[in-house]
Amino acid sequence: MELITTKVCMTRDIGVHGNMFGGIMLSWLDEAALAYACQVADSTRMVTKSISEVNFEKPVREGRIVKIYGDVLRIGNTSITISLEARSHNPFSGRQKVVCKTKMVFVQIDEECEPQPLSKKVKDEYGC
């Protein structure tokens, strides 16, 4: 998996139980995966189509570094499916723990917000 982004869990990201609020994590995953999908597609016209089941494996505490990794699973005619993994990173030991996993699908759209085929170059390069 490729590192997509790195974030720090701040006070504003904490929920009522002292852990990172799940909605914040979903937002981070969506933003990171969108940027990755745009990079893969050579296009800024990508939109989120779906998010599969999200499994929150471990809590994230305030002050922790979160690294989000992604990998292209599938290239369709208009879509890109990405596997995502968020990991809590300990900067002192270098160890990481998986805190969350999911898959997301992004679709390329045209000016009318209708699905638009990905380029042949992208399909050939990532033809999964």
Phi, psi and omega in degrees: 000149182259137176292125181259314183203162177230136181227165173240131178285114184257170179307319182295345182267359187270138177267191187292341182261010177084006178248166177301135178291131183302325180296327176293315179300318179299319178297316178297317179298315181296314181296315180296315181293323177298313179300319180294316179299319178297319178296314181295318185278353187053043184205144173262006182262048179253142177228153179287126176261314182205155173235124180283184178311134179253125179251115176270105186279317184219154177284157174244127181263159178304138178089352180283147174272132178244125177250131180250126181247149179218160179209138177285122178266323187205142171244122176259196179292316181239357190234160176230127176256129184238135172268134182234147177216125175259135181231138173278125186252129175263109184292341182281320182257341184081357180284150178231144175240132177292127180249339185199142177224148174193175172232144179227148177243133177239143181239137174279136181238160176263192182296337181265008182066027175262149178304137181233134181302143173289158181292155177300322179302314180294315180298320180290320183290320185250009184315083183272000000 
